[in-house]
């Protein structure tokens, strides 16, 4: 059925050239295999186990329509691990990655509706992570207002797990998704190169024993961003607060009361056209071991990017209950117009003391070194490769409950090929006056 839908879509789009619509339609594809060697990726690997060697592949077919008052996008996706489907299987894994339209109501005001990624600021809370093999999309209605002096977006989503005639319990695996979500984002220039953004996100989660009762998690805050082409300096200050309930900590039939925060500061300096240095700190609040069972101070980064922050080896995709501090610095160099190298280092600390077998451990969780190489072959082809190593501290194996076992020295390497051919593009037909 899905194959027939794709063929029908392509057939309809091919007719656009005949009718010379006053719009532009583009069809492009993405084929992205990534080979990884994992010897302690995401957590230390016990030395009695063999390291992992695998290939992930993401394939997308994108159809974009751009008109005077209407934009639309349909994106089909297949995300797989090489070998997880039988060579002769007829089972299709194709899913809808994006399917949305955006209607321009008046100049600067538009309405966007459908399955779409949400990407704001530096993607701490709402992200469209390109690294992810599957990506992140939301079924949401978004109203946008854009002008030279201010930008405002607000979105609303209400989820159901089936076609139902009454309010049915919403279950989403592997983890509970929000039943309802509403957000507001604002961006305003303050001075030359200085910009302020504010965001507020309200999520509603069902009570475990009564799906008619919803509990709220509220996240709000903002960013102060400095970026000016005439300056060698870039800097960002971030602060977010979380209140309401913690859906990851159950308290009977309810959830724990949440009071958490996130702070970040980062900056970069361009030494010359080819060399840039950067440094920063991420601070996620955490809960102490003595906190009441109905309380939580552990910050949650919601639907933000995970690979882009706190180390490429993804040791903290799920943040520690005790919170996390990440001190990092790095250097980026552009060897040629097509070849660049990034090198960064991280040192991780608990925010609150971690107790292992009734004994407090050192706050340092370890260090990580990440090396990434990027090469652009052509407009359609790019190659990225990298190597990372995690340097364990006295608390690392205790945190992962591996203290009494031997593990490999954690390391990880990858090479990723991204192929983006443009398959079809209609000419723009100008409207006659």
C-alpha positions in Angstrom: 0.0 0.0 0.0 2.8 2.4 0.9 4.6 1.7 -2.4 1.4 2.5 -4.3 1.1 5.8 -2.4 4.7 6.8 -3.3 4.1 5.9 -7.0 0.9 7.9 -7.0 2.6 10.9 -5.5 5.4 10.8 -8.1 2.8 10.5 -10.9 0.9 13.5 -9.8 4.1 15.6 -9.4 5.2 14.7 -12.9 2.1 16.4 -14.3 3.1 19.7 -12.8 5.5 20.3 -15.7 2.6 19.9 -18.1 0.3 22.4 -16.4 3.1 24.9 -15.7 1.9 25.7 -12.2 3.0 29.1 -10.8 5.1 27.4 -8.1 8.2 25.2 -7.8 8.3 21.5 -7.0 11.6 19.8 -6.0 12.2 16.1 -5.5 15.4 15.0 -3.8 16.8 12.0 -2.0 19.2 11.2 0.8 21.1 8.0 1.2 23.2 8.0 4.4 25.0 4.9 5.6 27.1 5.2 8.8 29.7 2.6 9.8 30.5 2.5 13.6 32.9 0.6 15.7 31.7 0.6 19.4 34.0 -0.5 22.2 32.3 1.2 25.1 29.9 3.5 23.3 27.3 5.0 25.7 28.7 3.0 28.6 31.8 0.9 29.4 31.9 -2.5 27.8 32.7 -5.6 29.9 35.9 -7.2 28.6 34.2 -10.6 28.3 32.0 -9.1 25.5 33.1 -8.4 21.9 33.0 -4.8 20.6 30.3 -4.0 18.1 30.7 -3.3 14.4 27.6 -2.2 12.6 26.2 -0.1 9.8 23.2 2.2 10.2 21.5 3.6 7.1 18.9 6.3 6.6 17.2 6.7 3.3 14.8 9.6 2.5 12.7 10.7 -0.4 11.7 14.4 -0.1 9.1 16.2 -2.1 8.9 20.0 -1.7 6.3 22.4 -3.0 6.9 26.1 -2.9 4.2 28.6 -4.0 3.2 32.2 -3.5 0.9 31.5 -0.5 1.4 27.7 0.1 4.5 25.6 0.9 4.3 21.9 1.6 6.7 19.0 2.2 6.4 15.2 2.1 9.3 13.1 3.3 9.4 9.3 3.3 12.0 7.6 5.4 13.5 4.1 5.9 15.9 3.8 8.8 17.5 0.4 9.4 20.5 -1.5 10.6 22.3 -3.5 7.9 21.1 -7.1 8.3 18.1 -6.6 10.5 15.8 -7.5 7.6 15.9 -10.9 5.8 17.3 -10.6 2.2 14.0 -11.9 0.8 11.6 -10.1 3.1 8.5 -8.3 1.7 8.1 -6.3 4.9 8.3 -2.5 4.3 9.8 -0.2 6.9 8.9 3.0 5.1 7.3 5.6 7.3 6.2 9.2 7.1 9.0 11.4 8.4 7.4 14.7 7.4 4.1 15.7 5.9 3.0 19.3 6.4 1.7 22.3 4.7 2.3 26.0 5.4 -0.3 28.6 4.4 0.6 32.3 4.2 -2.5 34.1 5.6 -1.1 37.6 5.2 2.4 39.0 4.9 4.5 37.7 7.8 1.7 35.5 9.3 1.4 31.8 8.4 0.0 28.6 9.6 1.9 25.3 9.4 0.2 22.0 10.1 1.2 18.3 10.0 4.1 16.0 10.9 7.2 18.2 11.2 10.4 18.7 13.0 10.6 21.5 15.6 14.0 23.3 15.7 14.6 26.3 17.9 17.7 28.2 19.0 20.7 25.8 19.6 18.3 22.8 19.8 18.6 22.3 23.5 14.9 21.6 24.0 13.3 21.2 20.6 15.6 19.8 17.9 15.7 18.3 14.4 18.8 16.3 15.0 20.5 15.4 11.8 22.8 12.8 13.4 19.9 10.7 14.6 19.2 7.8 12.2 15.5 8.3 12.6 15.2 12.1 13.3 12.6 13.7 15.5 9.2 14.8 14.3 6.0 16.1 16.0 2.4 16.0 14.9 1.6 19.7 15.5 -0.1 22.9 14.5 2.2 25.9 14.4 1.3 29.6 13.9 4.2 31.9 12.9 4.6 35.6 12.8 7.9 36.9 11.2 8.9 40.6 10.8 12.2 42.6 10.8 11.7 43.5 14.5 10.4 40.3 16.0 9.6 36.6 15.3 6.9 34.7 17.2 5.9 31.0 16.9 3.3 29.1 18.9 2.5 25.4 18.5 -0.1 23.0 19.7 -0.3 19.2 19.7 -2.8 16.6 21.0 -1.9 12.9 20.7 -4.0 9.7 20.5 -2.7 6.2 20.0 -5.7 5.0 18.0 -8.9 6.0 16.2 -11.3 6.1 19.0 -14.9 7.3 19.9 -14.0 8.2 23.5 -11.0 9.4 25.5 -8.8 6.4 25.3 -5.7 5.9 27.4 -2.7 7.1 25.5 0.3 4.7 25.6 3.5 5.3 23.7 6.5 3.0 23.9 9.4 2.8 24.6 8.8 5.8 26.8 5.7 7.8 27.5 5.1 10.6 25.0 3.2 13.7 25.9 -0.6 13.6 25.6 -0.7 17.3 24.8 1.9 20.0 24.2 1.9 23.7 23.7 4.8 26.0 23.2 5.6 29.7 22.5 8.9 31.0 21.1 10.0 34.6 20.6 13.1 36.1 19.0 14.0 39.8 19.0 17.1 41.7 18.0 18.3 44.0 20.9 21.4 45.6 19.4 23.8 45.0 16.5 24.6 41.3 16.7 22.8 40.8 20.0 19.6 38.8 20.0 17.3 37.6 22.7 15.1 34.5 22.4 12.5 33.3 24.9 10.7 29.9 24.9 8.0 28.3 27.0 6.8 24.7 26.7 3.9 23.0 28.5 3.5 19.2 28.3 0.6 17.3 29.6 0.9 13.7 30.8 -1.8 11.3 31.7 -2.3 10.1 35.3 -1.3 6.4 35.4 -4.6 5.3 36.9 -6.9 7.8 35.2 -6.3 9.0 31.7 -8.8 11.8 32.1 -6.5 13.6 34.5 -3.5 15.3 33.1 -0.3 16.5 34.9 1.8 19.4 33.5 5.6 19.8 33.1 6.5 23.4 32.3 9.8 24.5 30.9 10.7 28.1 30.2 13.7 30.4 29.8 15.7 32.0 27.1 19.0 32.7 25.3 21.1 35.8 24.9 23.1 35.4 21.7 25.9 37.6 20.3 27.0 37.0 16.8 28.4 39.7 14.5 30.2 39.3 11.2 32.4 42.3 12.1 33.6 40.6 15.3 35.8 37.6 15.9 33.7 36.7 19.0 30.5 34.7 19.3 28.8 34.0 22.7 25.6 32.5 24.0 24.1 32.5 27.5 21.2 30.1 28.3 18.9 29.6 31.3 15.9 27.3 31.6 13.6 26.5 34.5 11.4 23.4 34.9 8.4 23.0 37.1 5.3 20.9 37.5 5.8 17.1 37.5 8.6 14.7 36.6 7.1 12.0 34.3 10.3 9.9 34.8 9.8 9.6 38.6 6.5 8.0 39.7 5.1 8.7 43.1 2.3 6.2 43.7 -0.3 6.8 41.0 1.1 10.3 40.6 4.4 11.9 39.6 7.1 13.6 41.7 6.9 17.4 41.9 9.6 19.0 39.8 11.8 21.9 40.5 14.9 22.0 38.2 17.0 24.2 36.0 19.6 24.3 33.3 22.4 26.9 32.8 24.9 27.2 29.9 27.5 29.6 28.7 29.6 29.2 25.6 31.8 31.3 23.4 34.1 31.1 20.4 36.9 33.2 19.0 38.1 33.3 15.3 41.9 33.5 15.4 41.9 33.7 11.6 39.8 32.6 8.7 40.9 29.0 9.2 41.1 28.6 13.0 38.5 29.0 15.7 38.7 28.1 19.4 35.7 27.6 21.7 34.9 26.8 25.3 31.8 26.5 27.5 29.9 24.9 30.4 26.6 23.0 30.6 25.0 22.7 34.0 22.0 20.4 34.5 20.5 20.4 38.0 20.1 17.1 39.8 18.5 15.5 42.8 20.3 14.6 46.0 20.1 11.2 47.6 18.2 12.7 50.6 15.5 14.3 48.5 11.9 13.3 49.4 10.4 10.6 47.3 7.7 13.0 46.0 10.3 15.6 44.9 12.7 15.9 41.9 15.3 18.4 41.0 16.5 16.5 37.9 16.4 18.6 34.7 15.1 16.9 31.5 16.2 18.2 28.1 12.9 17.2 26.5 13.2 16.7 22.7 16.6 18.4 22.3 19.7 17.2 20.5 21.7 14.6 22.4 24.7 13.8 20.2 25.6 17.5 19.7 26.1 18.1 23.5 28.0 16.4 26.3 30.3 14.3 24.2 30.0 12.3 21.0 30.1 9.0 22.8 26.6 9.7 24.2 27.3 8.6 27.8 24.7 11.0 29.0 21.8 10.7 26.5 19.8 10.1 29.7 21.0 12.6 32.2 22.1 11.3 35.6 19.5 11.7 38.3 22.2 13.5 40.3 22.6 16.1 37.5 25.5 16.9 35.3 28.2 19.5 34.8 30.1 19.5 31.5 33.2 21.7 31.1 34.4 21.7 27.5 36.7 23.4 25.0 37.7 22.8 21.5 39.4 23.9 18.3 38.1 23.9 14.7 40.3 24.3 11.7 39.5 24.6 8.0 42.3 23.0 6.1 40.9 23.7 2.7 37.5 24.9 1.3 36.4 21.2 1.4 38.2 19.7 4.4 37.9 20.7 8.1 38.8 19.2 11.5 37.1 19.6 14.9 38.8 18.6 18.1 37.1 18.9 21.5 37.5 17.8 25.1 35.0 17.4 28.0 35.2 16.9 31.7 32.1 15.6 33.4 31.0 16.1 37.0 27.9 15.1 39.0 25.9 18.1 40.3 24.9 16.2 43.5 26.9 13.5 45.2 26.5 10.0 43.8 26.1 7.2 46.5 27.4 3.8 45.6 26.7 1.0 48.2 26.1 3.6 50.9 29.5 5.3 50.2 29.8 8.7 48.4 32.0 8.7 45.3 34.1 11.4 43.6 32.1 14.0 41.7 34.2 13.6 38.5 32.5 11.2 36.1 35.3 11.1 33.6 36.7 12.9 30.5 36.1 12.6 26.8 38.1 13.5 23.7 36.3 13.8 20.3 37.9 14.2 16.9 35.8 14.8 13.8 36.8 15.2 10.2 34.6 16.6 7.5 35.2 16.4 3.7 32.9 17.8 1.0 33.4 15.8 -2.2 30.7 17.7 -4.2 27.4 19.4 -3.8 25.7 16.0 -3.6 28.4 14.0 -1.6 30.0 14.6 1.8 32.0 12.3 4.1 32.4 12.6 7.9 34.5 10.5 10.1 35.6 10.6 13.7 37.2 8.9 16.7 36.4 9.4 20.4 37.8 8.0 23.7 36.3 8.2 27.1 38.7 8.4 30.1 37.1 6.8 33.1 37.3 8.2 36.6 36.8 6.3 39.9 33.0 7.0 39.6 32.4 5.9 36.0 32.0 2.2 36.5 30.2 2.7 39.8 27.6 4.9 38.1 27.1 2.2 35.4 27.0 -0.6 38.1 30.2 -2.2 36.7 32.6 -1.6 39.5 33.6 -5.2 40.2 34.1 -6.2 36.5 36.8 -5.4 34.1 36.0 -3.2 31.1 37.7 -2.1 27.9 39.1 1.4 27.6 36.0 3.0 26.0 36.5 4.1 22.4 34.4 4.7 19.4 35.0 5.4 15.7 32.7 6.1 12.7 32.6 7.0 9.0 29.5 8.4 7.4 28.6 9.0 3.8 25.9 11.4 2.9 24.5 11.4 -0.7 21.9 14.0 -1.6 21.0 13.9 -5.3 18.4 16.2 -6.7 16.1 14.1 -8.8 13.6 16.6 -10.2 13.0 20.3 -10.2 10.3 22.3 -12.0 11.2 25.7 -13.4 9.7 28.7 -11.6 6.9 30.1 -13.7 6.5 33.9 -13.1 3.0 35.2 -12.7 1.8 37.5 -15.5 0.9 41.0 -14.5 
